[in-house]
């Protein structure tokens, strides 16, 4: 099971990313990424990361016979804090990698991101 904690719910992923997730992890469960005020301090970030660790641990407890992996992308200090907590709890954590393609039309540059693969934050 892949727990998707990101600002991009799985229903908007491109086909390649969805297929890679299903092939590797069988199912995707979206967990809404928190709204993080840019003014909040690191102590609030760490409390929030601790709350999300508990959410992940509860999902693991609900699915004891299933390997659970966390897809974590978003606000950097929150992701860093949660990734450290997940590592300490021996819970695998991955990021999605993309290729950025710039398309220019009528003088306006637009970035289109193409999924490449999932990458481990660390290997447990």
C-alpha positions in Angstrom: 0.0 0.0 0.0 1.3 3.4 -0.9 0.2 6.3 1.4 0.3 9.4 -0.7 1.1 12.4 1.5 1.5 15.2 -1.0 -0.3 18.2 -2.5 -1.1 16.0 -5.5 -3.9 13.5 -4.9 -3.4 10.3 -6.9 -6.5 10.9 -9.1 -4.6 13.7 -10.8 -1.4 11.8 -11.3 -0.4 10.9 -14.9 -0.9 7.4 -16.1 2.7 6.5 -15.9 3.0 7.4 -12.2 -0.3 5.7 -11.3 0.7 2.5 -13.1 4.2 2.5 -11.4 2.5 2.9 -8.0 0.0 0.2 -8.5 2.6 -2.2 -9.9 4.9 -1.7 -7.0 2.5 -1.1 -4.1 -0.9 -2.6 -5.2 -3.0 0.3 -4.0 -2.8 4.0 -3.3 -4.4 5.7 -0.3 -4.4 9.5 -0.3 -3.8 11.4 3.0 -4.4 15.1 2.6 -1.3 17.2 2.9 -1.5 19.7 5.7 -1.9 23.5 5.0 1.4 24.9 6.5 1.5 28.5 7.3 4.8 30.0 6.2 5.0 31.9 9.4 4.7 28.9 11.7 7.7 27.9 13.8 9.7 24.7 13.7 8.0 23.4 16.9 4.6 23.6 15.1 6.1 21.8 12.1 7.5 19.0 14.3 4.1 18.6 16.1 2.4 18.4 12.8 4.9 15.8 11.6 4.3 13.8 14.8 0.5 13.9 14.1 1.1 12.6 10.6 3.4 9.8 11.9 0.5 8.7 14.1 -1.8 8.7 11.0 0.7 6.5 9.2 1.1 4.2 12.1 -2.7 3.9 12.5 -2.9 2.9 8.8 -0.2 0.3 9.4 -2.1 -1.1 12.4 -5.3 -1.3 10.3 -3.4 -3.3 7.6 -1.1 -5.6 9.6 -0.4 -7.9 6.7 0.3 -5.2 4.1 3.6 -3.5 3.4 3.0 0.2 3.8 5.2 2.8 2.0 4.8 6.6 2.3 5.0 8.8 -0.7 6.1 12.2 0.8 6.3 15.4 -1.3 5.6 19.0 -0.2 6.7 21.7 2.1 10.4 20.9 2.8 10.7 21.3 6.5 7.6 19.3 7.2 8.7 16.6 4.8 12.2 16.5 6.3 10.8 16.2 9.8 8.3 13.5 8.9 10.9 11.6 6.9 13.2 11.5 9.9 10.4 10.3 12.1 9.4 7.6 9.5 13.0 6.4 9.3 13.2 6.1 13.1 10.0 4.1 13.0 11.4 1.9 10.2 8.7 3.0 7.7 9.8 3.2 4.1 9.5 6.7 2.5 9.7 7.6 -1.2 9.6 10.7 -3.4 8.5 10.9 -7.0 11.0 12.2 -9.5 10.0 14.1 -12.5 11.6 15.6 -15.7 10.7 19.3 -16.1 9.9 20.2 -19.7 9.6 23.9 -20.5 7.2 24.8 -23.2 7.2 28.3 -24.6 4.1 29.6 -26.4 3.5 33.3 -27.3 6.3 34.4 -25.1 4.9 32.5 -22.0 7.0 29.7 -20.6 5.1 26.8 -19.0 6.6 23.9 -17.1 5.2 20.5 -17.7 6.5 17.8 -15.3 6.8 14.2 -16.5 7.0 11.4 -13.9 10.2 9.3 -14.1 10.3 7.1 -11.1 9.9 6.7 -7.4 13.1 7.2 -5.3 13.7 6.1 -1.7 14.5 8.7 0.8 16.5 6.0 2.5 16.8 2.3 2.4 15.6 0.3 5.4 
